[in-house]
């Protein structure tokens, strides 16, 4: 438990039973939400695969300590009489600021997809979270459909709608638009997946939504075109000319700076919690984002950038670059870069290969796209979910000026460790900062792609 009430555990209320396995479904493309290839569907209705009942496991109520707030939120949602099924609600706090999450299963129980239902339910959820006596400070809302595979014993799922909004943003929007579905049109970063409109039975079209809404199809649906581009003469020539690549493993040792880098986001609830902690501690960090996650939760990427943090490239689908052919490696890096620029306008400076290891061709692809390789010198090991105190020890024992600290998003242990880690770093006379700031002060090297690839593949350990 984090001291001084800095952060409470995530808590969840499970509303539906555990997912039912559907072994007859074909494999989906890596990272894809492209479910339209499932052709066993009735005319006018979505594939049956999209209607598999979802769940989040049976231990959800054991994950947190704010069950009273979550029960009140669930009661408020029940009064709203939503069209979609509620899968999960969660609440967590940082120094009195309460963050909430609502997760819905998209589509009506009779198998219809109605875009108007999605918008009405989203407006109702916002009204419940920011009014009704609850007054959350931040809400992440997403609706999901089942994917083609399983994650453990549970059905895979893909978001088809998402938003992330603060209470202040919502109240400002609702003052001009009211609390109905139109309020969504005044919010930034609202995402509607084409999957929903593809099977909508009300004839809805995403083209009728505001220009600011994110309605792009996922990159996975155009993956073959990306690979064709990767194999083009222009791309191959650009890769072939990369005789040196830039990489950073640590910064200069004569300034009391260390880089705080956080991989694998953005994630609902976890990202807002981390951003709130960093804001309260007046720290800026580098977030290595996954393109597919940015597609699904664009508002969270925008929120990260607005907080003054650096965004960096962690590939599209988090696949291991050392195991990919050159064209796939290029597509992974290029698609993430394009998605982030589309969502935020930001051109990212650094690329970190998932797991750290990378082929020579992957490094050439990275350099041809204008990025340098970013690695680390301090691994917190938080991806295996140790106690927060162990994460802090892993990060700070023997910490030196110029070190690059590796953390991850996705688990509450990392959220719990973050404020303690920052405090400990400062007690050591060091200051956490972005990789951009560390690199500006020196530390990046340039060498032959084969040399850098051999180095990272032999020395990088952990995730």
N, C-alpha and C positions, 0 to 999 in steps of 0.2 A: 504494500500500500504506500502510495507516494506521500511524503510528509507534508504537513501544513495544509492538507486538503487540496493540493495542487491539482490532482486529477483523480477521478473515480474510474473504476473499471467500467468497461462496456457492459451493458445488460440487454437482454433480448427476451421478448415474449413470443413464443411460438404459437401460432394460431391454427396452422394446419398440420396434418400428420406428415410423417417422413415420406420422402418421394418414392414413387413406385418405379422400379426399374423397367426399361423398355428395351430389351436386348435386340429387337429387330431393327433398330435404327442404324443407318450407315454412319461411317465416320465423317465428321465435319472437318473442313480445312482448318489448319492450325490458326487459332486466334480469331476464327471467323464467327460471324453472327449470320452468315449467309445460309439461311435455312430454306431458301426458295427451291433449292435443288431437290428437296424432299417432295416427290411428285405424287405421293399416294394421298391426295386430298380431294375432298368433295368440291364440286364447282361452287364458287362463291364463298367458300369457307376455308380457313387456314388448314394446313396439314394437321393431322391428329397429333403429330409429334409436338406441336406447339401448345397442346392442351393437356399434356401430362401434368398431374398435380405435383406441385413443388413443395418442398419443406426445407428446413434448416437444421435438421437433427433433433434429438429429443432432450438435449441437455441445455438448450438455450436459456432457460430461466435460471440456470446456475452460473451464468457468466458475469453477473454484475451486482451492484449494490444500490441501484436507483429504481427498484421495482415499483415503488409507490408512484413516481412520476410517470413511469411507463404504463402503469395500470390506468392512471388518469388520462393519458393520451389515448390509450385503447378505448376507454369509455367514450371519449370525445369523438373518435373515429366511428364508433358504433352508432352514435347519434346522427352522424352524417349519412348513413345508409349508402355506402360506397357501392359502385357497380363491380369493382374488382375485389378479389380476395386479399385480405391483409396477411402477409407472410410473417412479418417481423416488425417490431418497433424497438427502438433502443434509445438510451439517454446516457450522457456522460457530461461531466463538468470540469471546468478549469477555473479555479478561484472565483466561484460564484457565477460564472457564465456557463449556461447549460446548452449543450448541443444535442440535437435529436436526429433520428433516422427513422424513416418509414419505407418499408419495402412491400410492394404489391405484386401480385401475379396479373399480368396484362390479359385482357379479354374477359368477356362475360362467361358465366358458368354454363351457358347454353352453347358455347363454341363460337360466338360472334365476336369480331373485333370492331369496335366503334370508336373512332377518333374522338368524337364528342364526349364519350364516357371518360376517356383518359384525361381530357382537359377538365371536365367537371370534377373528377375525383382528385386531381392535383390541386385545384382551387380549394376544394373542401378540406384536404389535408393541411394546406397552408393556413386556412382559417382556424382549424382545430389546434394547430401547433402554436400559432402566434396570438390567438385569442383564447376564449373558453377558459380563462383563468390560468393557463399554463405558461404563456409568455416565454417560450424558448428563445434563445438568442441567435440560434442558427439551426436550419433544417436541411438535411439531405433527403431527397425523395427519389425513388426509382421504381419503375415497373419492369418486370422481367418476363421472358418466355423461356421454356426449357430448351436446352441444346440437345445435341445428338448423343452425348456420352454421359459418363458418370464421373463425379469427383468423389472418390471413396465409395460410399454406399448411396450417395445422394445424386439426384439428377443435376447435370450441368445446367446452368442458366445464363442467359444473355440479356442485359438491359436493352429495352427498346424505348425507354423514356427516362430522362433524368433532369433534375434541377438541384441547385444548391444555392440557398439564399439566406441572408441575415435578416433578423427582425427589422432592422432599420430599412434595408432595401425593400422588404415586403410592405412595410407601412407607408413608405414613400410612394410605391407603385399603386397600392390600393387606395391611397388618398385621391388619386386622379382617375383610376380605372374601376374602383369598387372591388369587391371580394369574389366576383364571379370568374369564369374562365378567362375573361379578357385581361385579368391581372397578369397572366402568364406572358402576355405579349409585351409587357413593360419591363420584364426581367431579362437580364443578360444570361447567356450560356445555357438556355433551355434546349434540350436535345430530343428530337423525335426521330426514331429510326425509320427508314423506308420499309422495314419488315412489317411494321404495324399497318402503314397505309396500303401495302401490297395486298393485304388480306382484309382490309376494312370493308364491312358490309354496308356502310352508310354512304358509300361513294365519295368518301372524303379524299382530299388531295393535299399533300404536304405543300404544294405550291400556294395554297391559300393562307399559309402561316406567314407571320412577319418575316421580313428579309433577314433579321438578326437571329432567327432560330437556326439551329444546326440540324440539317436534314440530309447531310451527305451520306451516301452508302458507305459501309465500312470498306477499308482498303482491301480486306481479304477477298471481297467480291471481284475486285479488279486485279487480283494477284498475277494472273497470267499475262496481263498487259504490262505490269511492272517488270516481270521477268523478260518479256520481249524487249522492253526498253533497256534493261540491264545488259542484254546481249547485243545491243546495237553497236555499230562501229564507233559512234561518238563516245559512249560510256566506256567501251573497252579501251579506246585510245587514251582517255583521261586516266583510267586506272593504270595503264601500262607506263605512263609518264611519271608516276609517283615514285621517284627514286629515294625520297626520304619521307618519313612520317613523324609527326609531333606526338609526344607522349609526356604525361606528368605522373610521377609516382610519389613525389613529395615536393614541398616548396623550400625556399631558402631557410637556413637555420639561424640566421642572425636577426630575425624579427619574430616577435612573440605572437605569431599567428598560427592557427591550425584550421584546416578546412573541415567543415561539417557537411557531409554529403549523405543524402537519403534517397534510397532506390525504390523502384517498383510501383510508385503511385501513378495517378492519384487514386485514393480510396475514400468512399463515403464514410463519414464520421471521423475516421482516423486522420485524414488530411486536415480537416478543420481544427481538430484538437491540437495537432502538432503546430499548425500555424498560429493558434492562439497562444500556446506556450512560447513560441519563438517571439511573438509580438510583445508579450509581457516581459520577456527576458532581453528585449532589444537586440536580438541576434538574427542575422540573415544567413541562410544556408543555401546549398545547391541541391535541387531536387532532380534526380535522374528519372524521367518519366517514361512509361511504356506507351507507345502510340495507341494501342488498342484501348488502354484505360483512358487516355485523353479523348478518344472518340466517344467513349461511353459517358464520360463525366467532364465535359468541356468547362463547365462552370468552376470546377475545382482547380483546373489548370489556370484559368483566368484569375481566380482568387489567390493562388500561389504567387503569380507574377505581381499582382497588385500589392501583395505584402512585401515587395521589395526583394524577393528571392530570385535566384538564378534557376532557370530551367535548362536541363541538359538531356541528351538523347540516350535512351536505354533500349533501343530497338523497338520494333512494332509489336512483336508477340513474345518477347522475353526468351527467345530460343538461343541456344549456345552457338556462338559464332564460330567456334573452332570446329563444329560439326557440320557446317553448311557449305555448299558450293558457293563460288564467288557471286553468281547472279542472285542467289537467295540472300546472301549477306548484304549486297548492295541494296536490294529491295527492302530489307528490314530497316536499314539505316535511313534510306531515302524516304520511305513512307512515314516513319516517325517524324522526321524533320518537316515534311510537308504538312502533316496533320497539326503539329504544334504551331507552325507559322499560320495556318488557316485559322486556328482557334484563337491565338494570342497575338499574332503579328511578330512573334519573336523568332529570330534566327539563332539557333543554339550553337555555342562555341565548342562544347565537349561531347564526346561519345564514350560511354562506358559499356564494354561488352558484358552481357549477362554472365555472371560467374567469373569474369575477368579474363578468361582465356580467349584467344582470337587467332584465326589463321592469318597468314601473310596476305592472302587475297582480301580478307575482311578488312585488314588495316589499309590496304590500297583503296578499297571502296570507301572507307571512312575519309581518307585524305582527299580523294577525288571529289567528295561532297563538302569539303571545306572544314572538316572537324579534326580536332586533336583527340588522342586517346587519353582517357582519365582512369587512373587506377587508384590504389590506396596503400597506405602503410600501417593503418590501424584498423583491424577487423573486430567489430563488436560481437559478432556471432549471434546477433539478435534473431536471425532467421530461424534458429532452432528453438526459440522461445524460452530462454533461460530466465531466471528471476532478474528483475530490474537492477538489483545491486551487482549481479555478475556482469551485466551489459556495461555498467559504468566502470567496473574494474577492467574489463577487456579493453575499453576505450582509453583509459587514462593511466594505467600502470606503465610507467616508463615513457609517457607521452613527451614528445620533443617538439620544439618550434619547427614548423614546416610540415608536420604530419598531416595526412589526409585520413579522416575517420569515415569508415563505412557503416552506415545504418540502413534500415529498411522501414518502409511503411507496411501496414497490413495487420499488425498484431499490437495489442494493448501493452504488452511488456515493453515495447519500444517507446510508446507514449509515456509510460510511467518512468522510464529511464531518462528521457530527454531532459527534463529540468534538473535532475540530479547530476547528470553529466555536464551540463553547462555550468552549474555551480562549482563542480569539482575542477573543471578546466580553468575557471577563473581563479580558484584558490591556488592553482599552480602557477599563476602569473601569466597565463596564456589567454588568448581571445579567439573564440570560434568565429569563422567568417565563411564567405563563399569561395568556391574554387576559382572563380574569376579573379577575386582579390588576391588570392594566394599566387595564382599564375602571373598576375601583373607584376608581382614582386620577385619574379624569377622562379626557376625550378623546372620548367618544361625543357625537354631535350628533343633533339631531332636526330634520327638515325635511319639506317636502311630498314625497310619493312621486315625483311627476314630476321634481322638482328633483334628488333623489338618483339616480333612474334615469338622467337625462341626464348627471349627473356621472360615475357609474361606467362608463357605456357609452362615454364620450368619453375617460376618463383611465386606466382600468384596462388594463394590457397584460400579456401573458403568460398563463400558466395557473395 
